[in-house]
Amino acid sequence: MRCCICCIRGSGHKVLFDIGVVSTPEPFKKLVHQGIVLGEDNQKMSKSRGNVVNPDEMIDRFGGRCRASL
C-alpha cells in the first residue's frame, strides 16, 4: 500500500495521465538516485552480509508515519 500521492511512480502516474488527471506522461524529467543505505560497518546494507537493521526496532524508536503526511 502506498502511503501518499508523492510515492506514486511509474504505472500509477501513467494511469493518471491516461485518464487526463495529469498533463505529463512521466512524473519526473530525470530520476535522481538518493544514494544507498550503509550498515553499521559502513558497507552497503545487505541481508547476505548480515548487516541489516530490524525495521520493527526503527519503527518503535522513530515512528512509522510517512514524512509527507507530517
All heavy atoms as TSV, in Angstrom:
chain	resi	resn	atom	element	x	y	z
A	1	MET	N	N	0.841	-1.180	0.000
A	1	MET	CA	C	0.000	0.000	0.000
A	1	MET	C	C	0.884	1.240	0.000
A	1	MET	O	O	1.820	1.343	0.771
A	1	MET	CB	C	-0.892	-0.022	1.230
A	1	MET	CG	C	-1.875	1.102	1.262
A	1	MET	SD	S	-3.069	0.826	2.574
A	1	MET	CE	C	-3.018	2.428	3.301
A	2	ARG	N	N	0.583	2.175	-0.871
A	2	ARG	CA	C	1.364	3.411	-0.924
A	2	ARG	C	C	0.847	4.386	0.129
A	2	ARG	O	O	-0.354	4.453	0.377
A	2	ARG	CB	C	1.278	4.010	-2.311
A	2	ARG	CG	C	2.019	3.175	-3.315
A	2	ARG	CD	C	2.003	3.839	-4.668
A	2	ARG	NE	N	2.935	3.199	-5.548
A	2	ARG	CZ	C	2.666	2.169	-6.320
A	2	ARG	NH1	N	1.465	1.633	-6.290
A	2	ARG	NH2	N	3.565	1.648	-7.108
A	3	CYS	N	N	1.762	5.149	0.710
A	3	CYS	CA	C	1.373	5.998	1.835
A	3	CYS	C	C	0.848	7.360	1.399
A	3	CYS	O	O	0.119	8.000	2.128
A	3	CYS	CB	C	2.550	6.161	2.787
A	3	CYS	SG	S	3.993	6.901	2.027
A	4	CYS	N	N	1.220	7.851	0.216
A	4	CYS	CA	C	0.787	9.184	-0.189
A	4	CYS	C	C	0.968	9.360	-1.693
A	4	CYS	O	O	1.595	8.552	-2.356
A	4	CYS	CB	C	1.569	10.253	0.561
A	4	CYS	SG	S	3.338	10.140	0.305
A	5	ILE	N	N	0.428	10.434	-2.234
A	5	ILE	CA	C	0.491	10.686	-3.675
A	5	ILE	C	C	1.931	10.889	-4.142
A	5	ILE	O	O	2.257	10.558	-5.275
A	5	ILE	CB	C	-0.412	11.887	-4.065
A	5	ILE	CG1	C	-0.633	11.948	-5.573
A	5	ILE	CG2	C	0.175	13.192	-3.558
A	5	ILE	CD1	C	-1.457	10.844	-6.130
A	6	CYS	N	N	2.826	11.377	-3.274
A	6	CYS	CA	C	4.211	11.577	-3.694
A	6	CYS	C	C	4.932	10.251	-3.917
A	6	CYS	O	O	5.958	10.207	-4.583
A	6	CYS	CB	C	4.976	12.430	-2.689
A	6	CYS	SG	S	5.277	11.612	-1.116
A	7	CYS	N	N	4.387	9.160	-3.412
A	7	CYS	CA	C	5.013	7.854	-3.573
A	7	CYS	C	C	4.616	7.170	-4.871
A	7	CYS	O	O	5.198	6.165	-5.243
A	7	CYS	CB	C	4.660	6.950	-2.399
A	7	CYS	SG	S	5.281	7.568	-0.833
A	8	ILE	N	N	3.593	7.686	-5.573
A	8	ILE	CA	C	3.163	7.052	-6.819
A	8	ILE	C	C	4.198	7.335	-7.898
A	8	ILE	O	O	4.566	8.464	-8.136
A	8	ILE	CB	C	1.785	7.584	-7.263
A	8	ILE	CG1	C	0.725	7.168	-6.274
A	8	ILE	CG2	C	1.435	7.059	-8.644
A	8	ILE	CD1	C	-0.648	7.714	-6.593
A	9	ARG	N	N	4.668	6.264	-8.540
A	9	ARG	CA	C	5.614	6.394	-9.651
A	9	ARG	C	C	5.225	5.386	-10.706
A	9	ARG	O	O	4.481	4.459	-10.463
A	9	ARG	CB	C	7.034	6.100	-9.200
A	9	ARG	CG	C	7.637	7.134	-8.335
A	9	ARG	CD	C	9.076	6.865	-8.026
A	9	ARG	NE	N	9.631	5.755	-8.767
A	9	ARG	CZ	C	10.680	5.062	-8.387
A	9	ARG	NH1	N	11.272	5.346	-7.274
A	9	ARG	NH2	N	11.147	4.072	-9.105
A	10	GLY	N	N	5.796	5.549	-11.889
A	10	GLY	CA	C	5.628	4.548	-12.933
A	10	GLY	C	C	4.197	4.357	-13.356
A	10	GLY	O	O	3.567	5.273	-13.857
A	11	SER	N	N	3.652	3.174	-13.157
A	11	SER	CA	C	2.328	2.838	-13.667
A	11	SER	C	C	1.230	3.682	-13.035
A	11	SER	O	O	0.228	3.972	-13.686
A	11	SER	CB	C	2.046	1.351	-13.467
A	11	SER	OG	O	2.049	1.034	-12.092
A	12	GLY	N	N	1.395	4.067	-11.791
A	12	GLY	CA	C	0.391	4.912	-11.137
A	12	GLY	C	C	0.245	6.243	-11.836
A	12	GLY	O	O	-0.868	6.720	-12.090
A	13	HIS	N	N	1.354	6.865	-12.195
A	13	HIS	CA	C	1.324	8.144	-12.897
A	13	HIS	C	C	0.774	7.956	-14.308
A	13	HIS	O	O	0.033	8.797	-14.810
A	13	HIS	CB	C	2.723	8.761	-12.948
A	13	HIS	CG	C	2.730	10.167	-13.448
A	13	HIS	ND1	N	2.513	11.239	-12.614
A	13	HIS	CD2	C	2.904	10.676	-14.690
A	13	HIS	CE1	C	2.568	12.350	-13.320
A	13	HIS	NE2	N	2.797	12.039	-14.589
A	14	LYS	N	N	1.125	6.840	-14.950
A	14	LYS	CA	C	0.623	6.571	-16.301
A	14	LYS	C	C	-0.897	6.455	-16.299
A	14	LYS	O	O	-1.561	6.970	-17.208
A	14	LYS	CB	C	1.250	5.311	-16.878
A	14	LYS	CG	C	0.749	5.002	-18.274
A	14	LYS	CD	C	1.597	4.002	-18.976
A	14	LYS	CE	C	1.100	3.614	-20.340
A	14	LYS	NZ	N	0.146	4.437	-21.000
A	15	VAL	N	N	-1.461	5.818	-15.300
A	15	VAL	CA	C	-2.916	5.710	-15.202
A	15	VAL	C	C	-3.531	7.100	-15.070
A	15	VAL	O	O	-4.521	7.422	-15.739
A	15	VAL	CB	C	-3.326	4.815	-14.008
A	15	VAL	CG1	C	-4.812	4.907	-13.738
A	15	VAL	CG2	C	-2.911	3.373	-14.258
A	16	LEU	N	N	-2.948	7.942	-14.227
A	16	LEU	CA	C	-3.455	9.306	-14.063
A	16	LEU	C	C	-3.352	10.096	-15.362
A	16	LEU	O	O	-4.241	10.874	-15.705
A	16	LEU	CB	C	-2.697	10.020	-12.939
A	16	LEU	CG	C	-2.869	9.444	-11.534
A	16	LEU	CD1	C	-1.985	10.201	-10.545
A	16	LEU	CD2	C	-4.312	9.477	-11.103
A	17	PHE	N	N	-2.271	9.886	-16.121
A	17	PHE	CA	C	-2.104	10.545	-17.423
A	17	PHE	C	C	-3.156	10.056	-18.414
A	17	PHE	O	O	-3.772	10.839	-19.134
A	17	PHE	CB	C	-0.695	10.280	-17.968
A	17	PHE	CG	C	-0.459	10.840	-19.343
A	17	PHE	CD1	C	-0.326	12.201	-19.533
A	17	PHE	CD2	C	-0.364	10.000	-20.441
A	17	PHE	CE1	C	-0.101	12.719	-20.801
A	17	PHE	CE2	C	-0.139	10.497	-21.710
A	17	PHE	CZ	C	-0.010	11.870	-21.894
A	18	ASP	N	N	-3.386	8.736	-18.435
A	18	ASP	CA	C	-4.349	8.150	-19.373
A	18	ASP	C	C	-5.772	8.655	-19.147
A	18	ASP	O	O	-6.540	8.817	-20.090
A	18	ASP	CB	C	-4.324	6.624	-19.284
A	18	ASP	CG	C	-3.056	6.014	-19.851
A	18	ASP	OD1	O	-2.311	6.731	-20.561
A	18	ASP	OD2	O	-2.795	4.816	-19.575
A	19	ILE	N	N	-6.134	8.926	-17.899
A	19	ILE	CA	C	-7.493	9.407	-17.635
A	19	ILE	C	C	-7.568	10.938	-17.612
A	19	ILE	O	O	-8.625	11.501	-17.377
A	19	ILE	CB	C	-8.064	8.813	-16.324
A	19	ILE	CG1	C	-7.256	9.252	-15.103
A	19	ILE	CG2	C	-8.173	7.315	-16.418
A	19	ILE	CD1	C	-7.850	8.814	-13.771
A	20	GLY	N	N	-6.436	11.610	-17.861
A	20	GLY	CA	C	-6.434	13.059	-18.008
A	20	GLY	C	C	-6.287	13.852	-16.735
A	20	GLY	O	O	-6.507	15.065	-16.731
A	21	VAL	N	N	-5.884	13.224	-15.640
A	21	VAL	CA	C	-5.729	13.938	-14.368
A	21	VAL	C	C	-4.428	14.739	-14.339
A	21	VAL	O	O	-4.380	15.836	-13.804
A	21	VAL	CB	C	-5.792	12.949	-13.175
A	21	VAL	CG1	C	-5.515	13.646	-11.865
A	21	VAL	CG2	C	-7.136	12.260	-13.146
A	22	VAL	N	N	-3.348	14.189	-14.929
A	22	VAL	CA	C	-2.070	14.901	-15.009
A	22	VAL	C	C	-1.733	15.146	-16.472
A	22	VAL	O	O	-2.195	14.435	-17.366
A	22	VAL	CB	C	-0.933	14.110	-14.313
A	22	VAL	CG1	C	-1.180	13.993	-12.823
A	22	VAL	CG2	C	-0.758	12.745	-14.928
A	23	SER	N	N	-0.911	16.163	-16.729
A	23	SER	CA	C	-0.636	16.564	-18.114
A	23	SER	C	C	0.636	15.976	-18.696
A	23	SER	O	O	0.909	16.173	-19.881
A	23	SER	CB	C	-0.565	18.091	-18.186
A	23	SER	OG	O	0.481	18.555	-17.349
A	24	THR	N	N	1.421	15.292	-17.907
A	24	THR	CA	C	2.676	14.734	-18.417
A	24	THR	C	C	2.663	13.213	-18.314
A	24	THR	O	O	2.139	12.653	-17.358
A	24	THR	CB	C	3.880	15.263	-17.610
A	24	THR	OG1	O	3.713	14.917	-16.244
A	24	THR	CG2	C	4.004	16.776	-17.736
A	25	PRO	N	N	3.275	12.517	-19.298
A	25	PRO	CA	C	3.276	11.058	-19.260
A	25	PRO	C	C	4.236	10.465	-18.230
A	25	PRO	O	O	4.078	9.326	-17.810
A	25	PRO	CB	C	3.680	10.651	-20.680
A	25	PRO	CG	C	4.426	11.818	-21.212
A	25	PRO	CD	C	3.837	13.027	-20.539
A	26	GLU	N	N	5.236	11.220	-17.811
A	26	GLU	CA	C	6.201	10.759	-16.816
A	26	GLU	C	C	6.185	11.720	-15.632
A	26	GLU	O	O	6.071	12.930	-15.805
A	26	GLU	CB	C	7.618	10.717	-17.402
A	26	GLU	CG	C	7.811	9.669	-18.482
A	26	GLU	CD	C	7.724	8.254	-17.941
A	26	GLU	OE1	O	8.090	8.023	-16.775
A	26	GLU	OE2	O	7.273	7.382	-18.690
A	27	PRO	N	N	6.330	11.204	-14.392
A	27	PRO	CA	C	6.255	12.080	-13.224
A	27	PRO	C	C	7.482	12.976	-13.033
A	27	PRO	O	O	7.390	14.023	-12.412
A	27	PRO	CB	C	6.104	11.112	-12.055
A	27	PRO	CG	C	6.666	9.828	-12.542
A	27	PRO	CD	C	6.429	9.800	-14.018
A	28	PHE	N	N	8.641	12.578	-13.569
A	28	PHE	CA	C	9.872	13.345	-13.370
A	28	PHE	C	C	10.613	13.480	-14.686
A	28	PHE	O	O	10.597	12.571	-15.504
A	28	PHE	CB	C	10.798	12.642	-12.360
A	28	PHE	CG	C	10.100	12.253	-11.088
A	28	PHE	CD1	C	9.764	10.932	-10.834
A	28	PHE	CD2	C	9.758	13.207	-10.147
A	28	PHE	CE1	C	9.114	10.565	-9.673
A	28	PHE	CE2	C	9.103	12.853	-8.978
A	28	PHE	CZ	C	8.781	11.531	-8.745
A	29	LYS	N	N	11.290	14.618	-14.878
A	29	LYS	CA	C	12.131	14.775	-16.069
A	29	LYS	C	C	13.335	13.867	-15.992
A	29	LYS	O	O	13.790	13.316	-16.982
A	29	LYS	CB	C	12.589	16.223	-16.215
A	29	LYS	CG	C	11.487	17.171	-16.603
A	29	LYS	CD	C	12.031	18.565	-16.822
A	29	LYS	CE	C	10.915	19.496	-17.238
A	29	LYS	NZ	N	11.405	20.827	-17.545
A	30	LYS	N	N	13.893	13.720	-14.798
A	30	LYS	CA	C	15.081	12.897	-14.605
A	30	LYS	C	C	15.005	12.258	-13.223
A	30	LYS	O	O	14.709	12.929	-12.242
A	30	LYS	CB	C	16.330	13.770	-14.709
A	30	LYS	CG	C	17.621	13.020	-14.539
A	30	LYS	CD	C	18.812	13.964	-14.658
A	30	LYS	CE	C	20.099	13.222	-14.406
A	30	LYS	NZ	N	21.246	14.117	-14.449
A	31	LEU	N	N	15.274	10.965	-13.151
A	31	LEU	CA	C	15.291	10.276	-11.868
A	31	LEU	C	C	16.637	10.528	-11.192
A	31	LEU	O	O	17.686	10.279	-11.787
A	31	LEU	CB	C	15.075	8.774	-12.053
A	31	LEU	CG	C	15.136	7.934	-10.786
A	31	LEU	CD1	C	14.034	8.335	-9.814
A	31	LEU	CD2	C	15.029	6.452	-11.117
A	32	VAL	N	N	16.603	11.024	-9.988
A	32	VAL	CA	C	17.824	11.293	-9.230
A	32	VAL	C	C	17.921	10.264	-8.110
A	32	VAL	O	O	17.055	10.207	-7.239
A	32	VAL	CB	C	17.824	12.720	-8.650
A	32	VAL	CG1	C	19.079	12.971	-7.838
A	32	VAL	CG2	C	17.697	13.740	-9.758
A	33	HIS	N	N	18.940	9.460	-8.137
A	33	HIS	CA	C	19.146	8.446	-7.103
A	33	HIS	C	C	19.656	9.127	-5.850
A	33	HIS	O	O	20.573	9.945	-5.897
A	33	HIS	CB	C	20.164	7.414	-7.604
A	33	HIS	CG	C	20.271	6.216	-6.734
A	33	HIS	ND1	N	21.012	6.199	-5.586
A	33	HIS	CD2	C	19.707	4.997	-6.832
A	33	HIS	CE1	C	20.916	5.008	-5.020
A	33	HIS	NE2	N	20.128	4.255	-5.763
A	34	GLN	N	N	19.079	8.806	-4.719
A	34	GLN	CA	C	19.431	9.474	-3.466
A	34	GLN	C	C	20.577	8.813	-2.716
A	34	GLN	O	O	20.946	9.254	-1.647
A	34	GLN	CB	C	18.199	9.548	-2.560
A	34	GLN	CG	C	17.063	10.344	-3.161
A	34	GLN	CD	C	17.437	11.785	-3.396
A	34	GLN	OE1	O	18.045	12.428	-2.567
A	34	GLN	NE2	N	17.078	12.308	-4.550
A	35	GLY	N	N	21.120	7.734	-3.247
A	35	GLY	CA	C	22.231	7.076	-2.586
A	35	GLY	C	C	21.855	5.693	-2.101
A	35	GLY	O	O	20.792	5.174	-2.425
A	36	ILE	N	N	22.720	5.097	-1.320
A	36	ILE	CA	C	22.471	3.766	-0.783
A	36	ILE	C	C	22.493	3.839	0.741
A	36	ILE	O	O	23.028	4.779	1.325
A	36	ILE	CB	C	23.530	2.747	-1.277
A	36	ILE	CG1	C	24.929	3.178	-0.883
A	36	ILE	CG2	C	23.426	2.540	-2.765
A	36	ILE	CD1	C	25.991	2.130	-1.175
A	37	VAL	N	N	21.916	2.840	1.341
A	37	VAL	CA	C	21.885	2.773	2.802
A	37	VAL	C	C	23.072	1.944	3.259
A	37	VAL	O	O	23.284	0.828	2.785
A	37	VAL	CB	C	20.571	2.149	3.294
A	37	VAL	CG1	C	20.564	2.039	4.808
A	37	VAL	CG2	C	19.390	2.955	2.799
A	38	LEU	N	N	23.855	2.501	4.175
A	38	LEU	CA	C	25.017	1.791	4.688
A	38	LEU	C	C	24.711	1.193	6.052
A	38	LEU	O	O	23.992	1.781	6.858
A	38	LEU	CB	C	26.214	2.746	4.811
A	38	LEU	CG	C	26.697	3.388	3.516
A	38	LEU	CD1	C	27.858	4.338	3.820
A	38	LEU	CD2	C	27.095	2.359	2.495
A	39	GLY	N	N	25.271	0.028	6.292
A	39	GLY	CA	C	25.120	-0.622	7.585
A	39	GLY	C	C	26.084	-0.039	8.593
A	39	GLY	O	O	26.859	0.873	8.306
A	40	GLU	N	N	26.054	-0.566	9.805
A	40	GLU	CA	C	26.926	-0.076	10.869
A	40	GLU	C	C	28.404	-0.259	10.543
A	40	GLU	O	O	29.253	0.458	11.053
A	40	GLU	CB	C	26.587	-0.770	12.180
A	40	GLU	CG	C	25.223	-0.376	12.731
A	40	GLU	CD	C	24.907	-1.087	14.024
A	40	GLU	OE1	O	25.735	-1.859	14.520
A	40	GLU	OE2	O	23.796	-0.852	14.551
A	41	ASP	N	N	28.707	-1.230	9.655
A	41	ASP	CA	C	30.103	-1.471	9.271
A	41	ASP	C	C	30.525	-0.646	8.058
A	41	ASP	O	O	31.566	-0.885	7.462
A	41	ASP	CB	C	30.321	-2.963	8.996
A	41	ASP	CG	C	29.367	-3.501	7.938
A	41	ASP	OD1	O	28.499	-2.735	7.467
A	41	ASP	OD2	O	29.491	-4.688	7.590
A	42	ASN	N	N	29.713	0.363	7.674
A	42	ASN	CA	C	29.978	1.262	6.547
A	42	ASN	C	C	30.004	0.546	5.199
A	42	ASN	O	O	30.604	1.032	4.264
A	42	ASN	CB	C	31.273	2.049	6.741
A	42	ASN	CG	C	30.996	3.477	7.144
A	42	ASN	OD1	O	29.841	3.879	7.283
A	42	ASN	ND2	N	32.042	4.233	7.335
A	43	GLN	N	N	29.379	-0.614	5.106
A	43	GLN	CA	C	29.233	-1.314	3.839
A	43	GLN	C	C	27.770	-1.259	3.428
A	43	GLN	O	O	26.885	-1.059	4.254
A	43	GLN	CB	C	29.679	-2.770	3.963
A	43	GLN	CG	C	31.166	-2.935	4.131
A	43	GLN	CD	C	31.566	-4.396	4.050
A	43	GLN	OE1	O	30.733	-5.280	3.890
A	43	GLN	NE2	N	32.855	-4.658	4.151
A	44	LYS	N	N	27.525	-1.444	2.136
A	44	LYS	CA	C	26.170	-1.437	1.619
A	44	LYS	C	C	25.318	-2.440	2.395
A	44	LYS	O	O	25.715	-3.585	2.590
A	44	LYS	CB	C	26.195	-1.818	0.145
A	44	LYS	CG	C	24.858	-1.795	-0.528
A	44	LYS	CD	C	25.025	-2.142	-1.994
A	44	LYS	CE	C	23.689	-2.296	-2.670
A	44	LYS	NZ	N	23.839	-2.682	-4.068
A	45	MET	N	N	24.161	-1.991	2.879
A	45	MET	CA	C	23.311	-2.843	3.677
A	45	MET	C	C	22.769	-3.989	2.824
A	45	MET	O	O	22.278	-3.780	1.727
A	45	MET	CB	C	22.161	-2.041	4.278
A	45	MET	CG	C	21.461	-2.744	5.402
A	45	MET	SD	S	20.252	-1.715	6.225
A	45	MET	CE	C	21.311	-0.639	7.156
A	46	SER	N	N	22.910	-5.213	3.336
A	46	SER	CA	C	22.514	-6.389	2.579
A	46	SER	C	C	22.199	-7.536	3.524
A	46	SER	O	O	22.914	-7.762	4.499
A	46	SER	CB	C	23.651	-6.797	1.641
A	46	SER	OG	O	23.446	-8.063	1.094
A	47	LYS	N	N	21.130	-8.278	3.206
A	47	LYS	CA	C	20.797	-9.446	4.027
A	47	LYS	C	C	21.910	-10.482	3.951
A	47	LYS	O	O	22.205	-11.137	4.947
A	47	LYS	CB	C	19.483	-10.069	3.559
A	47	LYS	CG	C	18.269	-9.238	3.908
A	47	LYS	CD	C	16.975	-9.996	3.714
A	47	LYS	CE	C	16.725	-10.295	2.262
A	47	LYS	NZ	N	15.421	-10.927	2.004
A	48	SER	N	N	22.530	-10.625	2.781
A	48	SER	CA	C	23.582	-11.639	2.646
A	48	SER	C	C	24.816	-11.287	3.479
A	48	SER	O	O	25.550	-12.174	3.896
A	48	SER	CB	C	23.977	-11.809	1.182
A	48	SER	OG	O	24.526	-10.617	0.662
A	49	ARG	N	N	25.047	-9.997	3.727
A	49	ARG	CA	C	26.165	-9.593	4.590
A	49	ARG	C	C	25.787	-9.633	6.064
A	49	ARG	O	O	26.639	-9.546	6.941
A	49	ARG	CB	C	26.620	-8.181	4.236
A	49	ARG	CG	C	27.314	-8.086	2.912
A	49	ARG	CD	C	27.934	-6.705	2.754
A	49	ARG	NE	N	28.712	-6.664	1.546
A	49	ARG	CZ	C	28.485	-5.836	0.545
A	49	ARG	NH1	N	27.501	-4.968	0.615
A	49	ARG	NH2	N	29.246	-5.871	-0.537
A	50	GLY	N	N	24.502	-9.698	6.329
A	50	GLY	CA	C	24.036	-9.761	7.710
A	50	GLY	C	C	24.111	-8.443	8.441
A	50	GLY	O	O	24.143	-8.407	9.671
A	51	ASN	N	N	24.151	-7.330	7.721
A	51	ASN	CA	C	24.277	-6.031	8.387
A	51	ASN	C	C	23.000	-5.187	8.263
A	51	ASN	O	O	23.047	-3.971	8.258
A	51	ASN	CB	C	25.477	-5.262	7.839
A	51	ASN	CG	C	25.352	-4.938	6.362
A	51	ASN	OD1	O	24.448	-5.404	5.687
A	51	ASN	ND2	N	26.270	-4.148	5.855
A	52	VAL	N	N	21.856	-5.853	8.180
A	52	VAL	CA	C	20.601	-5.119	8.076
A	52	VAL	C	C	20.097	-4.717	9.458
A	52	VAL	O	O	20.504	-5.274	10.473
A	52	VAL	CB	C	19.518	-5.951	7.350
A	52	VAL	CG1	C	19.896	-6.179	5.910
A	52	VAL	CG2	C	19.262	-7.246	8.049
A	53	VAL	N	N	19.206	-3.743	9.476
A	53	VAL	CA	C	18.605	-3.252	10.711
A	53	VAL	C	C	17.163	-3.740	10.744
A	53	VAL	O	O	16.456	-3.684	9.735
A	53	VAL	CB	C	18.645	-1.708	10.755
A	53	VAL	CG1	C	17.937	-1.177	11.980
A	53	VAL	CG2	C	20.078	-1.221	10.706
A	54	ASN	N	N	16.716	-4.212	11.874
A	54	ASN	CA	C	15.341	-4.671	12.012
A	54	ASN	C	C	14.404	-3.473	11.909
A	54	ASN	O	O	14.463	-2.566	12.739
A	54	ASN	CB	C	15.178	-5.376	13.361
A	54	ASN	CG	C	13.800	-5.959	13.540
A	54	ASN	OD1	O	12.903	-5.756	12.734
A	54	ASN	ND2	N	13.628	-6.689	14.625
A	55	PRO	N	N	13.525	-3.433	10.904
A	55	PRO	CA	C	12.647	-2.271	10.744
A	55	PRO	C	C	11.683	-2.086	11.907
A	55	PRO	O	O	11.290	-0.953	12.205
A	55	PRO	CB	C	11.894	-2.557	9.441
A	55	PRO	CG	C	12.078	-3.996	9.173
A	55	PRO	CD	C	13.342	-4.412	9.848
A	56	ASP	N	N	11.301	-3.173	12.592
A	56	ASP	CA	C	10.394	-3.044	13.733
A	56	ASP	C	C	11.018	-2.205	14.841
A	56	ASP	O	O	10.340	-1.397	15.475
A	56	ASP	CB	C	10.012	-4.420	14.270
A	56	ASP	CG	C	9.195	-5.230	13.268
A	56	ASP	OD1	O	8.497	-4.604	12.435
A	56	ASP	OD2	O	9.270	-6.459	13.316
A	57	GLU	N	N	12.313	-2.381	15.063
A	57	GLU	CA	C	13.001	-1.585	16.085
A	57	GLU	C	C	13.031	-0.109	15.694
A	57	GLU	O	O	12.850	0.772	16.536
A	57	GLU	CB	C	14.423	-2.097	16.279
A	57	GLU	CG	C	14.515	-3.490	16.859
A	57	GLU	CD	C	15.932	-4.040	16.848
A	57	GLU	OE1	O	16.870	-3.284	16.536
A	57	GLU	OE2	O	16.088	-5.237	17.146
A	58	MET	N	N	13.262	0.177	14.414
A	58	MET	CA	C	13.308	1.571	13.946
A	58	MET	C	C	11.927	2.218	14.025
A	58	MET	O	O	11.803	3.384	14.400
A	58	MET	CB	C	13.827	1.637	12.501
A	58	MET	CG	C	15.255	1.188	12.340
A	58	MET	SD	S	16.407	2.304	13.170
A	58	MET	CE	C	16.992	1.252	14.478
A	59	ILE	N	N	10.879	1.457	13.703
A	59	ILE	CA	C	9.521	1.997	13.789
A	59	ILE	C	C	9.159	2.291	15.239
A	59	ILE	O	O	8.576	3.328	15.547
A	59	ILE	CB	C	8.510	1.027	13.142
A	59	ILE	CG1	C	8.726	1.008	11.634
A	59	ILE	CG2	C	7.077	1.408	13.485
A	59	ILE	CD1	C	7.955	-0.047	10.900
A	60	ASP	N	N	9.532	1.390	16.157
A	60	ASP	CA	C	9.281	1.630	17.579
A	60	ASP	C	C	10.034	2.859	18.073
A	60	ASP	O	O	9.517	3.643	18.875
A	60	ASP	CB	C	9.692	0.419	18.419
A	60	ASP	CG	C	8.784	-0.781	18.208
A	60	ASP	OD1	O	7.658	-0.594	17.690
A	60	ASP	OD2	O	9.212	-1.899	18.541
A	61	ARG	N	N	11.238	3.048	17.566
A	61	ARG	CA	C	12.082	4.153	18.037
A	61	ARG	C	C	11.694	5.500	17.424
A	61	ARG	O	O	11.616	6.510	18.117
A	61	ARG	CB	C	13.535	3.829	17.702
A	61	ARG	CG	C	14.529	4.809	18.245
A	61	ARG	CD	C	15.925	4.299	18.050
A	61	ARG	NE	N	16.901	5.310	18.418
A	61	ARG	CZ	C	18.185	5.223	18.192
A	61	ARG	NH1	N	18.664	4.151	17.604
A	61	ARG	NH2	N	19.007	6.165	18.555
A	62	PHE	N	N	11.438	5.511	16.094
A	62	PHE	CA	C	11.215	6.779	15.400
A	62	PHE	C	C	9.791	6.977	14.885
A	62	PHE	O	O	9.438	8.055	14.431
A	62	PHE	CB	C	12.171	6.898	14.205
A	62	PHE	CG	C	13.614	6.889	14.602
A	62	PHE	CD1	C	14.407	5.782	14.366
A	62	PHE	CD2	C	14.184	7.985	15.223
A	62	PHE	CE1	C	15.742	5.765	14.724
A	62	PHE	CE2	C	15.517	7.986	15.594
A	62	PHE	CZ	C	16.295	6.875	15.348
A	63	GLY	N	N	8.978	5.934	14.898
A	63	GLY	CA	C	7.628	6.034	14.357
A	63	GLY	C	C	7.604	5.558	12.910
A	63	GLY	O	O	8.631	5.477	12.251
A	64	GLY	N	N	6.418	5.281	12.409
A	64	GLY	CA	C	6.307	4.721	11.068
A	64	GLY	C	C	5.488	5.565	10.125
A	64	GLY	O	O	5.015	5.075	9.117
A	65	ARG	N	N	5.299	6.839	10.384
A	65	ARG	CA	C	4.496	7.681	9.517
A	65	ARG	C	C	5.294	8.168	8.329
A	65	ARG	O	O	6.480	8.422	8.417
A	65	ARG	CB	C	3.978	8.895	10.298
A	65	ARG	CG	C	2.972	8.480	11.360
A	65	ARG	CD	C	2.425	9.636	12.119
A	65	ARG	NE	N	2.062	10.737	11.254
A	65	ARG	CZ	C	1.650	11.898	11.679
A	65	ARG	NH1	N	1.541	12.113	12.957
A	65	ARG	NH2	N	1.353	12.864	10.841
A	66	CYS	N	N	4.612	8.335	7.221
A	66	CYS	CA	C	5.226	8.889	6.014
A	66	CYS	C	C	5.579	10.350	6.276
A	66	CYS	O	O	4.783	11.100	6.837
A	66	CYS	CB	C	4.250	8.772	4.850
A	66	CYS	SG	S	4.845	9.532	3.331
A	67	ARG	N	N	6.767	10.783	5.886
A	67	ARG	CA	C	7.187	12.163	6.115
A	67	ARG	C	C	6.297	13.158	5.391
A	67	ARG	O	O	6.123	14.282	5.831
A	67	ARG	CB	C	8.631	12.361	5.667
A	67	ARG	CG	C	9.621	11.689	6.580
A	67	ARG	CD	C	10.981	12.331	6.329
A	67	ARG	NE	N	11.895	12.211	7.414
A	67	ARG	CZ	C	11.822	12.865	8.563
A	67	ARG	NH1	N	10.844	13.667	8.804
A	67	ARG	NH2	N	12.737	12.717	9.493
A	68	ALA	N	N	5.708	12.782	4.259
A	68	ALA	CA	C	4.861	13.700	3.514
A	68	ALA	C	C	3.587	14.051	4.283
A	68	ALA	O	O	2.983	15.078	4.048
A	68	ALA	CB	C	4.502	13.092	2.151
A	69	SER	N	N	3.172	13.188	5.191
A	69	SER	CA	C	1.951	13.442	5.940
A	69	SER	C	C	2.187	14.236	7.213
A	69	SER	O	O	1.263	14.529	7.945
A	69	SER	CB	C	1.254	12.114	6.278
A	69	SER	OG	O	2.060	11.359	7.163
A	70	LEU	N	N	3.430	14.591	7.502
A	70	LEU	CA	C	3.730	15.350	8.718
A	70	LEU	C	C	3.432	16.818	8.559
A	70	LEU	O	O	3.423	17.388	7.550
A	70	LEU	CB	C	5.221	15.172	9.104
A	70	LEU	CG	C	5.615	13.755	9.456
A	70	LEU	CD1	C	7.111	13.712	9.749
A	70	LEU	CD2	C	4.846	13.255	10.647
